[in-house]
Amino acid sequence: MPEATIASFILRFTQEHTPEAPASPTAWHGVIRHIQTKEEIRFTHIESALDFIARYVDVPLEEETE
């Protein structure tokens, strides 16, 4: 029976709203945590989160064309 490799992540996005302008949110930021190692990074560009995931999972970051 083949062995399974498991990589789990928690991904959280945050965007604050100021009381003065509740309809105009500020820029968002995020945190991603690798569950198995408890390693965590903060990011403001989704590419940083994808790079972090790629350290644990062999996932192509670009779409393959046929």
Phi, psi and omega in degrees: 000132181290148177279150178253139173255128182244132174229118181244145182224148168249129182237125182232130175250140179229137175218117182276153174237131179272148178299330181289330182219069184298336181274355181242086182292156176280177178298150180271163171214166184217168176224136175232137181234132172274117188296316186295325182255349184066012176288141185219142173228154173256147182210158173236355176235129184302332179299327177295320178293319179294322176297320178297314178300319182296340176293336184247338185228132179278084181244126177296131182273346177244147177292133178276136177257145182263000000 
